[in-house]
Amino acid sequence: MSQTTLVATTGRPTGSAAARRLRAEGHIPGVLYGRGMTPISLTVERRELRVALSGPAGVNTVLSLEVDGAKYPAVVKELQRHPIRRTVNHIDFLQVNMNEEITVSVPVRLEGEAKAVLSEGGLVDPAVDTIEVLTTPNNMPNEFVIDITDMQVGDVVRLADVPMPSGVTATGDPEMPVVTVILTRAAAAANAGDDEAAEGEGSEAAEGE
């Protein structure tokens, strides 16, 4: 598996004021840690980080993190963002063994158009944005694609229904909803009205007998 190289710099100053100054200059403070190593405080260029994570795997890209001449296979463990601007304020890198399992969150993407749901005034709603899995960096999927074309009102896609590639295991409850179908208030009210009308017709027919 090819890795994307990202160069990091060590020796950054610590403290909130220093971190704000670094971010203003286009740098992102961060830390690299992993089993058996002493954590390394570092910085990466905001633009270079954006480029490194722009591939199909996104934030799950396996990086070759170059620090003071040494290269570490690493993944992004956590991105801390500004609460309003949503820009990255701090980044945690985890050194990985390419053949050792780690826990990662993989994005979910819906594909297709659920015409039967739309005709009933419903909406297909992703109950989760990501699925947490246990896998090796070599087997890490870029995303889970779920085809919603044949979904009907009342359908639910649960975690157990999502196919997992070889070497990938979902860590959550198999019954956890991943995709659901919801009705708008107007559609729900219309359906309730139809049900009441049908019950009324049934009662009148029974009285007539």
CORRA-V579925 format. One line per field, one symbol per residue. psi: psi as a letter, one per 40 degrees, with the letter a starting at -180 (. if undefined). burial: b if it has 9 or more other ideal C-beta (glycine too) atoms within 8 Angstrom, else e. Layout:
psi->???
burial->???
This chain:
psi->hiihhhhihifiiiidddddddddeeihiaihiiheihihhiiihdddddddeeadebeehhighhhfeihhhiihdhhhihdddeihdihhihhiheehiihihhihhiiahgdddddefiihhhdidihhihiiddehidihhhhedeiiheihhiddehhhihehhheahdehhdhihiiidddddddddddddddddddddddd.
burial->eeebbbebbbebeeeeebbeebbeeebbbbbbbbeebeebbbbbbbebbeebbeeebbebbbbbbbbeeeebbbbbeebebeeeeeebbbbbbbbbebeeebebebbbebeeebebbbebbbebebebeebbbbbbbebbbbbbebebbebbbeeebbbeebeeeeebebeeeeebbbbbbebbeebbebbeeeeeeeeeeeeeeeeee
